[in-house]
Amino acid sequence: MNKREIGNQGEIMAASFLEENGIQILERNYRNRFGEIDIVGRDGNILLFIEVKYRKDESFGYPLEAVGYFKQQKIRKMARHYLNEKHFHAHTVRFDCIGIIGNDIEWVKGAFY
């Protein structure tokens, strides 16, 4: 499997996990000129932008460590574009991260602002 296929499997696991926890998935792999948002979801009246990082083990580091400052800035920019494109102007927004190691899933709500 290539990196994209492995990442896609992690996103499928994350989407299922989120749905099991009451999150409505609006989009997966939303792309715009700034990049890609793994999952866009809704938790009640809160719009979620969710970054998913998958590792088969910890030999390449903890997955959530890969969501640093510059990645966060990129996700914020993509989220602003999404909100304008979809005409979501008065919604509360939250940025979450999901880290997966093997089959273990960690969901960090409000991982950054």
The first five atom37 places (N, CA, C, CB, O) and aatype in JSON, in Angstrom:
{
  "aatype": [12, 2, 11, 1, 6, 9, 7, 2, 5, 7, 6, 9, 12, 0, 0, 15, 13, 10, 6, 6, 2, 7, 9, 5, 9, 10, 6, 1, 2, 18, 1, 2, 1, 13, 7, 6, 9, 3, 9, 19, 7, 1, 3, 7, 2, 9, 10, 10, 13, 9, 6, 19, 11, 18, 1, 11, 3, 6, 15, 13, 7, 18, 14, 10, 6, 0, 19, 7, 18, 13, 11, 5, 5, 11, 9, 1, 11, 12, 0, 1, 8, 18, 10, 2, 6, 11, 8, 13, 8, 0, 8, 16, 19, 1, 13, 3, 4, 9, 7, 9, 9, 7, 2, 3, 9, 6, 17, 19, 11, 7, 0, 13, 18],
  "atom_mask": [
    [1, 1, 1, 1, 1],
    [1, 1, 1, 1, 1],
    [1, 1, 1, 1, 1],
    [1, 1, 1, 1, 1],
    [1, 1, 1, 1, 1],
    [1, 1, 1, 1, 1],
    [1, 1, 1, 0, 1],
    [1, 1, 1, 1, 1],
    [1, 1, 1, 1, 1],
    [1, 1, 1, 0, 1],
    [1, 1, 1, 1, 1],
    [1, 1, 1, 1, 1],
    [1, 1, 1, 1, 1],
    [1, 1, 1, 1, 1],
    [1, 1, 1, 1, 1],
    [1, 1, 1, 1, 1],
    [1, 1, 1, 1, 1],
    [1, 1, 1, 1, 1],
    [1, 1, 1, 1, 1],
    [1, 1, 1, 1, 1],
    [1, 1, 1, 1, 1],
    [1, 1, 1, 0, 1],
    [1, 1, 1, 1, 1],
    [1, 1, 1, 1, 1],
    [1, 1, 1, 1, 1],
    [1, 1, 1, 1, 1],
    [1, 1, 1, 1, 1],
    [1, 1, 1, 1, 1],
    [1, 1, 1, 1, 1],
    [1, 1, 1, 1, 1],
    [1, 1, 1, 1, 1],
    [1, 1, 1, 1, 1],
    [1, 1, 1, 1, 1],
    [1, 1, 1, 1, 1],
    [1, 1, 1, 0, 1],
    [1, 1, 1, 1, 1],
    [1, 1, 1, 1, 1],
    [1, 1, 1, 1, 1],
    [1, 1, 1, 1, 1],
    [1, 1, 1, 1, 1],
    [1, 1, 1, 0, 1],
    [1, 1, 1, 1, 1],
    [1, 1, 1, 1, 1],
    [1, 1, 1, 0, 1],
    [1, 1, 1, 1, 1],
    [1, 1, 1, 1, 1],
    [1, 1, 1, 1, 1],
    [1, 1, 1, 1, 1],
    [1, 1, 1, 1, 1],
    [1, 1, 1, 1, 1],
    [1, 1, 1, 1, 1],
    [1, 1, 1, 1, 1],
    [1, 1, 1, 1, 1],
    [1, 1, 1, 1, 1],
    [1, 1, 1, 1, 1],
    [1, 1, 1, 1, 1],
    [1, 1, 1, 1, 1],
    [1, 1, 1, 1, 1],
    [1, 1, 1, 1, 1],
    [1, 1, 1, 1, 1],
    [1, 1, 1, 0, 1],
    [1, 1, 1, 1, 1],
    [1, 1, 1, 1, 1],
    [1, 1, 1, 1, 1],
    [1, 1, 1, 1, 1],
    [1, 1, 1, 1, 1],
    [1, 1, 1, 1, 1],
    [1, 1, 1, 0, 1],
    [1, 1, 1, 1, 1],
    [1, 1, 1, 1, 1],
    [1, 1, 1, 1, 1],
    [1, 1, 1, 1, 1],
    [1, 1, 1, 1, 1],
    [1, 1, 1, 1, 1],
    [1, 1, 1, 1, 1],
    [1, 1, 1, 1, 1],
    [1, 1, 1, 1, 1],
    [1, 1, 1, 1, 1],
    [1, 1, 1, 1, 1],
    [1, 1, 1, 1, 1],
    [1, 1, 1, 1, 1],
    [1, 1, 1, 1, 1],
    [1, 1, 1, 1, 1],
    [1, 1, 1, 1, 1],
    [1, 1, 1, 1, 1],
    [1, 1, 1, 1, 1],
    [1, 1, 1, 1, 1],
    [1, 1, 1, 1, 1],
    [1, 1, 1, 1, 1],
    [1, 1, 1, 1, 1],
    [1, 1, 1, 1, 1],
    [1, 1, 1, 1, 1],
    [1, 1, 1, 1, 1],
    [1, 1, 1, 1, 1],
    [1, 1, 1, 1, 1],
    [1, 1, 1, 1, 1],
    [1, 1, 1, 1, 1],
    [1, 1, 1, 1, 1],
    [1, 1, 1, 0, 1],
    [1, 1, 1, 1, 1],
    [1, 1, 1, 1, 1],
    [1, 1, 1, 0, 1],
    [1, 1, 1, 1, 1],
    [1, 1, 1, 1, 1],
    [1, 1, 1, 1, 1],
    [1, 1, 1, 1, 1],
    [1, 1, 1, 1, 1],
    [1, 1, 1, 1, 1],
    [1, 1, 1, 1, 1],
    [1, 1, 1, 0, 1],
    [1, 1, 1, 1, 1],
    [1, 1, 1, 1, 1],
    [1, 1, 1, 1, 1]
  ],
  "atom_positions": [
    [[0.82, -1.19, 0.0], [0.0, 0.0, 0.0], [0.87, 1.26, 0.0], [-0.94, -0.01, 1.2], [1.9, 1.31, 0.67]],
    [[0.44, 2.27, -0.75], [1.18, 3.53, -0.74], [0.68, 4.43, 0.4], [1.04, 4.26, -2.11], [-0.29, 4.09, 1.08]],
    [[1.35, 5.57, 0.59], [1.01, 6.47, 1.71], [-0.43, 6.96, 1.62], [1.96, 7.66, 1.74], [-1.12, 7.06, 2.64]],
    [[-0.89, 7.27, 0.42], [-2.25, 7.78, 0.25], [-3.28, 6.73, 0.66], [-2.5, 8.21, -1.22], [-4.26, 7.06, 1.33]],
    [[-3.06, 5.48, 0.27], [-3.98, 4.4, 0.64], [-4.0, 4.18, 2.15], [-3.6, 3.1, -0.08], [-5.05, 3.96, 2.75]],
    [[-2.83, 4.23, 2.75], [-2.73, 4.07, 4.21], [-3.44, 5.22, 4.91], [-1.25, 3.98, 4.66], [-4.19, 5.01, 5.87]],
    [[-3.19, 6.45, 4.43], [-3.87, 7.61, 5.01], [-5.37, 7.53, 4.86], [0.0, 0.0, 0.0], [-6.12, 7.9, 5.77]],
    [[-5.82, 7.04, 3.71], [-7.26, 6.89, 3.47], [-7.87, 5.89, 4.44], [-7.52, 6.45, 2.02], [-8.98, 6.1, 4.93]],
    [[-7.17, 4.82, 4.73], [-7.66, 3.84, 5.71], [-7.81, 4.5, 7.09], [-6.71, 2.62, 5.8], [-8.79, 4.26, 7.79]],
    [[-6.83, 5.32, 7.46], [-6.92, 6.03, 8.73], [-8.11, 6.98, 8.76], [0.0, 0.0, 0.0], [-8.78, 7.1, 9.79]],
    [[-8.38, 7.64, 7.64], [-9.52, 8.56, 7.57], [-10.85, 7.81, 7.65], [-9.46, 9.38, 6.29], [-11.81, 8.3, 8.24]],
    [[-10.89, 6.62, 7.06], [-12.11, 5.79, 7.15], [-12.34, 5.38, 8.6], [-11.99, 4.53, 6.24], [-13.47, 5.44, 9.09]],
    [[-11.26, 4.96, 9.29], [-11.38, 4.6, 10.71], [-11.86, 5.8, 11.52], [-10.03, 4.09, 11.25], [-12.74, 5.66, 12.38]],
    [[-11.28, 6.96, 11.26], [-11.64, 8.17, 12.01], [-13.09, 8.56, 11.75], [-10.71, 9.32, 11.63], [-13.8, 8.91, 12.69]],
    [[-13.53, 8.5, 10.5], [-14.91, 8.86, 10.17], [-15.9, 7.93, 10.87], [-15.13, 8.82, 8.64], [-16.9, 8.39, 11.41]],
    [[-15.61, 6.64, 10.87], [-16.49, 5.68, 11.57], [-16.53, 5.97, 13.06], [-16.01, 4.23, 11.32], [-17.59, 5.96, 13.68]],
    [[-15.36, 6.23, 13.63], [-15.26, 6.55, 15.05], [-16.08, 7.8, 15.38], [-13.79, 6.77, 15.45], [-16.82, 7.82, 16.36]],
    [[-15.95, 8.83, 14.55], [-16.69, 10.07, 14.79], [-18.19, 9.84, 14.69], [-16.27, 11.14, 13.79], [-18.94, 10.34, 15.53]],
    [[-18.64, 9.1, 13.69], [-20.07, 8.81, 13.54], [-20.6, 8.03, 14.75], [-20.33, 8.02, 12.25], [-21.71, 8.29, 15.21]],
    [[-19.8, 7.09, 15.24], [-20.2, 6.34, 16.43], [-20.32, 7.24, 17.66], [-19.19, 5.22, 16.71], [-21.03, 6.92, 18.61]],
    [[-19.63, 8.38, 17.61], [-19.66, 9.34, 18.71], [-20.56, 10.54, 18.42], [-18.26, 9.81, 19.01], [-20.4, 11.6, 19.03]],
    [[-21.5, 10.37, 17.49], [-22.53, 11.37, 17.25], [-22.18, 12.51, 16.32], [0.0, 0.0, 0.0], [-22.93, 13.48, 16.24]],
    [[-21.07, 12.41, 15.62], [-20.67, 13.48, 14.69], [-21.25, 13.18, 13.31], [-19.11, 13.6, 14.61], [-21.16, 12.06, 12.81]],
    [[-21.85, 14.2, 12.72], [-22.35, 14.09, 11.34], [-21.21, 14.47, 10.4], [-23.62, 15.0, 11.11], [-20.68, 15.57, 10.48]],
    [[-20.84, 13.56, 9.51], [-19.78, 13.83, 8.54], [-20.4, 14.58, 7.36], [-19.08, 12.51, 8.07], [-21.32, 14.07, 6.71]],
    [[-19.9, 15.77, 7.09], [-20.39, 16.57, 5.96], [-19.56, 16.31, 4.71], [-20.36, 18.06, 6.32], [-20.1, 16.2, 3.61]],
    [[-18.24, 16.21, 4.88], [-17.35, 15.97, 3.74], [-16.09, 15.27, 4.21], [-17.0, 17.29, 3.03], [-15.65, 15.44, 5.35]],
    [[-15.53, 14.49, 3.3], [-14.2, 13.9, 3.52], [-13.31, 14.36, 2.38], [-14.27, 12.32, 3.58], [-13.74, 14.46, 1.23]],
    [[-12.08, 14.64, 2.7], [-11.08, 15.06, 1.71], [-11.53, 16.27, 0.91], [-10.77, 13.91, 0.77], [-11.43, 16.29, -0.32]],
    [[-12.02, 17.29, 1.62], [-12.39, 18.54, 0.96], [-11.11, 19.22, 0.48], [-13.2, 19.47, 1.93], [-10.18, 19.45, 1.25]],
    [[-11.08, 19.55, -0.8], [-9.9, 20.19, -1.38], [-10.24, 21.58, -1.91], [-9.33, 19.33, -2.51], [-11.32, 21.81, -2.45]],
    [[-9.3, 22.48, -1.72], [-9.36, 23.78, -2.35], [-7.94, 24.16, -2.74], [-10.02, 24.85, -1.41], [-7.02, 23.35, -2.61]],
    [[-7.74, 25.37, -3.22], [-6.42, 25.75, -3.72], [-5.35, 25.79, -2.63], [-6.5, 27.09, -4.39], [-4.16, 25.84, -2.94]],
    [[-5.75, 25.78, -1.36], [-4.8, 25.83, -0.27], [-4.38, 24.44, 0.21], [-5.38, 26.6, 0.88], [-3.38, 24.31, 0.92]],
    [[-5.13, 23.4, -0.15], [-4.79, 22.05, 0.29], [-6.03, 21.21, 0.52], [0.0, 0.0, 0.0], [-7.01, 21.3, -0.22]],
    [[-5.98, 20.38, 1.56], [-7.06, 19.44, 1.83], [-7.38, 19.4, 3.32], [-6.69, 18.03, 1.34], [-6.49, 19.46, 4.17]],
    [[-8.67, 19.32, 3.62], [-9.13, 19.08, 4.98], [-9.63, 17.65, 5.01], [-10.26, 20.12, 5.42], [-10.48, 17.27, 4.2]],
    [[-9.12, 16.85, 5.94], [-9.46, 15.43, 5.98], [-10.95, 15.2, 6.18], [-8.68, 14.73, 7.08], [-11.58, 14.48, 5.4]],
    [[-11.52, 15.8, 7.21], [-12.93, 15.6, 7.52], [-13.56, 16.92, 7.95], [-13.1, 14.53, 8.63], [-13.0, 17.66, 8.77]],
    [[-14.72, 17.21, 7.39], [-15.54, 18.33, 7.85], [-16.79, 17.7, 8.44], [-15.89, 19.36, 6.68], [-17.46, 16.89, 7.79]],
    [[-17.11, 18.05, 9.67], [-18.25, 17.44, 10.34], [-19.04, 18.46, 11.13], [0.0, 0.0, 0.0], [-18.72, 19.65, 11.17]],
    [[-20.1, 17.96, 11.75], [-20.95, 18.82, 12.56], [-21.25, 18.09, 13.87], [-22.28, 19.19, 11.81], [-21.62, 16.92, 13.88]],
    [[-21.06, 18.83, 14.96], [-21.39, 18.35, 16.3], [-22.43, 19.32, 16.84], [-20.1, 18.26, 17.24], [-22.08, 20.34, 17.43]],
    [[-23.72, 19.0, 16.64], [-24.79, 19.94, 17.0], [-24.7, 21.15, 16.1], [0.0, 0.0, 0.0], [-24.82, 21.03, 14.88]],
    [[-24.5, 22.33, 16.69], [-24.39, 23.54, 15.88], [-22.93, 23.98, 15.69], [-25.18, 24.66, 16.52], [-22.67, 25.1, 15.26]],
    [[-21.99, 23.1, 16.0], [-20.56, 23.4, 15.85], [-20.05, 22.72, 14.58], [-19.75, 22.92, 17.1], [-20.25, 21.52, 14.38]],
    [[-19.39, 23.5, 13.74], [-18.79, 22.97, 12.52], [-17.36, 22.54, 12.86], [-18.8, 24.03, 11.37], [-16.6, 23.32, 13.43]],
    [[-17.0, 21.32, 12.51], [-15.7, 20.76, 12.85], [-14.82, 20.6, 11.63], [-15.87, 19.41, 13.54], [-15.27, 20.13, 10.58]],
    [[-13.58, 21.01, 11.77], [-12.56, 20.75, 10.77], [-11.56, 19.82, 11.44], [-11.87, 22.09, 10.24], [-10.92, 20.19, 12.43]],
    [[-11.43, 18.62, 10.89], [-10.69, 17.57, 11.59], [-9.52, 17.07, 10.76], [-11.63, 16.4, 11.94], [-9.68, 16.65, 9.61]],
    [[-8.33, 17.12, 11.35], [-7.12, 16.6, 10.74], [-6.87, 15.22, 11.32], [-5.9, 17.55, 10.99], [-6.91, 15.03, 12.54]],
    [[-6.6, 14.25, 10.44], [-6.37, 12.87, 10.86], [-4.93, 12.5, 10.54], [-7.36, 11.91, 10.15], [-4.45, 12.71, 9.43]],
    [[-4.24, 11.94, 11.53], [-2.88, 11.44, 11.33], [-2.83, 9.99, 11.79], [-1.85, 12.31, 12.11], [-3.24, 9.65, 12.9]],
    [[-2.33, 9.14, 10.91], [-2.27, 7.7, 11.18], [-0.82, 7.23, 11.18], [-3.1, 6.91, 10.12], [-0.03, 7.65, 10.34]],
    [[-0.5, 6.36, 12.11], [0.8, 5.68, 12.15], [0.52, 4.22, 12.5], [1.79, 6.34, 13.2], [-0.33, 3.93, 13.34]],
    [[1.23, 3.31, 11.87], [1.03, 1.89, 12.22], [1.64, 1.59, 13.59], [1.65, 0.97, 11.14], [1.19, 0.69, 14.29]],
    [[2.68, 2.36, 13.95], [3.28, 2.25, 15.28], [3.97, 3.58, 15.58], [4.29, 1.04, 15.36], [3.88, 4.52, 14.79]],
    [[4.65, 3.67, 16.71], [5.26, 4.94, 17.11], [6.7, 5.11, 16.63], [5.22, 5.05, 18.61], [7.38, 6.03, 17.07]],
    [[7.16, 4.24, 15.75], [8.56, 4.33, 15.31], [8.86, 5.62, 14.55], [8.89, 3.14, 14.43], [10.02, 6.05, 14.52]],
    [[7.86, 6.25, 13.95], [8.07, 7.53, 13.26], [7.49, 8.69, 14.06], [7.44, 7.49, 11.87], [7.23, 9.76, 13.5]],
    [[7.28, 8.48, 15.34], [6.78, 9.53, 16.21], [5.29, 9.43, 16.44], [0.0, 0.0, 0.0], [4.58, 8.66, 15.8]],
    [[4.84, 10.23, 17.38], [3.43, 10.28, 17.76], [2.67, 11.04, 16.67], [3.25, 10.96, 19.16], [3.11, 12.12, 16.26]],
    [[1.56, 10.52, 16.18], [0.89, 11.12, 15.02], [0.48, 12.58, 15.2], [-0.32, 10.32, 14.69], [0.59, 13.37, 14.26]],
    [[0.02, 12.96, 16.37], [-0.46, 14.33, 16.55], [0.67, 15.35, 16.58], [-1.26, 14.42, 17.83], [0.43, 16.55, 16.44]],
    [[1.9, 14.89, 16.76], [3.05, 15.8, 16.71], [3.23, 16.37, 15.3], [4.33, 15.07, 17.15], [3.89, 17.4, 15.13]],
    [[2.66, 15.73, 14.3], [2.79, 16.16, 12.91], [1.87, 17.33, 12.57], [2.51, 15.01, 11.98], [1.92, 17.85, 11.45]],
    [[1.02, 17.74, 13.52], [0.12, 18.87, 13.28], [0.69, 20.09, 14.0], [-1.35, 18.55, 13.77], [0.18, 20.53, 15.03]],
    [[1.75, 20.62, 13.43], [2.44, 21.76, 14.02], [1.84, 23.09, 13.59], [0.0, 0.0, 0.0], [0.77, 23.13, 12.97]],
    [[2.53, 24.14, 13.91], [2.05, 25.51, 13.68], [1.69, 25.76, 12.21], [3.1, 26.51, 14.12], [0.62, 26.28, 11.92]],
    [[2.58, 25.4, 11.29], [2.34, 25.7, 9.87], [1.18, 24.89, 9.32], [3.61, 25.43, 9.05], [0.4, 25.39, 8.51]],
    [[1.04, 23.65, 9.76], [-0.1, 22.82, 9.33], [-1.39, 23.43, 9.88], [0.07, 21.34, 9.83], [-2.4, 23.47, 9.17]],
    [[-1.38, 23.9, 11.11], [-2.55, 24.53, 11.7], [-2.93, 25.79, 10.92], [-2.29, 24.88, 13.17], [-4.12, 26.02, 10.66]],
    [[-1.95, 26.6, 10.54], [-2.22, 27.79, 9.76], [-2.87, 27.44, 8.42], [-0.92, 28.58, 9.53], [-3.8, 28.11, 7.97]],
    [[-2.37, 26.4, 7.8], [-2.91, 25.95, 6.51], [-4.36, 25.49, 6.66], [-2.04, 24.8, 5.93], [-5.2, 25.8, 5.82]],
    [[-4.65, 24.75, 7.72], [-6.02, 24.26, 7.96], [-6.95, 25.44, 8.23], [-6.04, 23.27, 9.16], [-8.09, 25.45, 7.75]],
    [[-6.49, 26.42, 8.99], [-7.32, 27.62, 9.24], [-7.67, 28.33, 7.93], [-6.58, 28.6, 10.18], [-8.82, 28.73, 7.73]],
    [[-6.69, 28.47, 7.06], [-6.91, 29.14, 5.78], [-7.91, 28.34, 4.93], [-5.58, 29.32, 5.01], [-8.8, 28.93, 4.31]],
    [[-7.76, 27.04, 4.89], [-8.69, 26.2, 4.14], [-10.09, 26.28, 4.73], [-8.2, 24.73, 4.12], [-11.08, 26.31, 3.99]],
    [[-10.17, 26.33, 6.05], [-11.48, 26.42, 6.72], [-12.18, 27.73, 6.37], [-11.31, 26.31, 8.25], [-13.38, 27.73, 6.1]],
    [[-11.44, 28.85, 6.36], [-12.04, 30.13, 5.97], [-12.6, 30.06, 4.55], [-11.01, 31.26, 6.08], [-13.69, 30.56, 4.27]],
    [[-11.85, 29.44, 3.66], [-12.3, 29.29, 2.28], [-13.56, 28.42, 2.23], [-11.17, 28.67, 1.4], [-14.51, 28.75, 1.52]],
    [[-13.56, 27.34, 2.98], [-14.73, 26.45, 3.04], [-15.96, 27.2, 3.52], [-14.44, 25.24, 3.96], [-17.04, 27.1, 2.92]],
    [[-15.81, 27.96, 4.61], [-16.93, 28.7, 5.17], [-17.51, 29.69, 4.16], [-16.49, 29.45, 6.44], [-18.72, 29.84, 4.05]],
    [[-16.64, 30.37, 3.43], [-17.11, 31.31, 2.41], [-17.78, 30.59, 1.25], [-15.96, 32.15, 1.9], [-18.84, 31.01, 0.77]],
    [[-17.16, 29.52, 0.8], [-17.7, 28.77, -0.33], [-19.07, 28.18, -0.03], [-16.74, 27.66, -0.73], [-19.96, 28.19, -0.89]],
    [[-19.25, 27.68, 1.17], [-20.5, 27.0, 1.57], [-21.49, 27.95, 2.24], [-20.19, 25.84, 2.51], [-22.58, 27.53, 2.64]],
    [[-21.12, 29.22, 2.36], [-21.98, 30.25, 2.96], [-22.35, 29.95, 4.41], [-23.24, 30.4, 2.13], [-23.47, 30.19, 4.84]],
    [[-21.38, 29.41, 5.17], [-21.53, 29.23, 6.61], [-20.9, 30.45, 7.26], [-20.85, 27.87, 7.1], [-19.67, 30.53, 7.38]],
    [[-21.71, 31.41, 7.68], [-21.12, 32.63, 8.22], [-21.33, 32.8, 9.72], [-21.7, 33.82, 7.51], [-20.52, 33.47, 10.36]],
    [[-22.35, 32.24, 10.29], [-22.64, 32.47, 11.7], [-22.45, 31.2, 12.53], [-24.07, 32.98, 11.87], [-23.09, 31.04, 13.57]],
    [[-21.59, 30.31, 12.08], [-21.4, 29.05, 12.8], [-20.19, 29.12, 13.73], [-21.23, 27.91, 11.8], [-19.2, 29.79, 13.45]],
    [[-20.3, 28.41, 14.83], [-19.16, 28.19, 15.7], [-18.3, 27.13, 15.04], [-19.61, 27.76, 17.15], [-18.81, 26.14, 14.52]],
    [[-16.99, 27.33, 15.07], [-16.04, 26.43, 14.42], [-15.1, 25.86, 15.47], [-15.25, 27.16, 13.3], [-14.71, 26.54, 16.41]],
    [[-14.75, 24.57, 15.28], [-13.77, 23.95, 16.16], [-12.79, 23.16, 15.3], [-14.46, 23.02, 17.23], [-13.18, 22.52, 14.33]],
    [[-11.52, 23.21, 15.68], [-10.48, 22.46, 14.99], [-10.07, 21.29, 15.87], [-9.26, 23.37, 14.66], [-9.52, 21.47, 16.96]],
    [[-10.33, 20.08, 15.39], [-10.01, 18.86, 16.12], [-8.91, 18.09, 15.39], [-11.26, 17.98, 16.31], [-8.7, 18.28, 14.19]],
    [[-8.24, 17.22, 16.12], [-7.27, 16.3, 15.53], [-7.56, 14.89, 16.02], [-5.81, 16.72, 15.88], [-7.97, 14.69, 17.16]],
    [[-7.35, 13.95, 15.14], [-7.46, 12.55, 15.51], [-6.12, 11.9, 15.19], [-8.64, 11.84, 14.75], [-5.64, 11.95, 14.06]],
    [[-5.53, 11.28, 16.2], [-4.29, 10.53, 16.04], [-4.6, 9.05, 16.17], [0.0, 0.0, 0.0], [-5.26, 8.62, 17.11]],
    [[-4.11, 8.27, 15.22], [-4.34, 6.83, 15.23], [-3.0, 6.12, 15.19], [-5.24, 6.39, 14.02], [-2.17, 6.37, 14.32]],
    [[-2.8, 5.22, 16.14], [-1.64, 4.34, 16.15], [-2.19, 2.92, 16.13], [-0.7, 4.59, 17.4], [-2.81, 2.47, 17.09]],
    [[-1.96, 2.22, 15.01], [-2.54, 0.89, 14.85], [-4.05, 1.0, 14.84], [0.0, 0.0, 0.0], [-4.62, 1.58, 13.91]],
    [[-4.7, 0.45, 15.86], [-6.16, 0.54, 15.98], [-6.6, 1.45, 17.12], [-6.74, -0.84, 16.18], [-7.8, 1.56, 17.4]],
    [[-5.65, 2.09, 17.78], [-5.96, 2.99, 18.9], [-6.2, 4.4, 18.38], [-4.81, 2.99, 19.95], [-5.37, 4.96, 17.65]],
    [[-7.34, 4.98, 18.74], [-7.73, 6.29, 18.27], [-7.78, 7.28, 19.43], [-9.1, 6.22, 17.55], [-8.38, 7.01, 20.47]],
    [[-7.14, 8.44, 19.23], [-7.21, 9.52, 20.2], [-7.8, 10.74, 19.51], [-5.81, 9.84, 20.8], [-7.3, 11.18, 18.47]],
    [[-8.85, 11.28, 20.08], [-9.57, 12.43, 19.53], [-9.31, 13.62, 20.43], [-11.12, 12.14, 19.4], [-9.68, 13.61, 21.6]],
    [[-8.68, 14.65, 19.89], [-8.41, 15.87, 20.64], [-9.37, 16.95, 20.12], [-6.9, 16.31, 20.51], [-9.19, 17.48, 19.02]],
    [[-10.37, 17.26, 20.94], [-11.32, 18.3, 20.59], [-10.71, 19.66, 20.88], [-12.66, 18.12, 21.36], [-10.08, 19.85, 21.92]],
    [[-10.88, 20.59, 19.96], [-10.3, 21.92, 20.16], [-8.79, 21.87, 20.24], [0.0, 0.0, 0.0], [-8.18, 22.52, 21.09]],
    [[-8.18, 21.09, 19.36], [-6.73, 20.9, 19.39], [-5.96, 22.2, 19.16], [-6.33, 19.88, 18.34], [-4.86, 22.38, 19.67]],
    [[-6.56, 23.1, 18.39], [-5.96, 24.42, 18.17], [-7.09, 25.38, 17.79], [-4.85, 24.37, 17.05], [-8.22, 24.96, 17.51]],
    [[-6.76, 26.66, 17.77], [-7.77, 27.7, 17.49], [-7.34, 28.58, 16.35], [-8.03, 28.54, 18.71], [-8.07, 29.5, 15.98]]
  ]
}
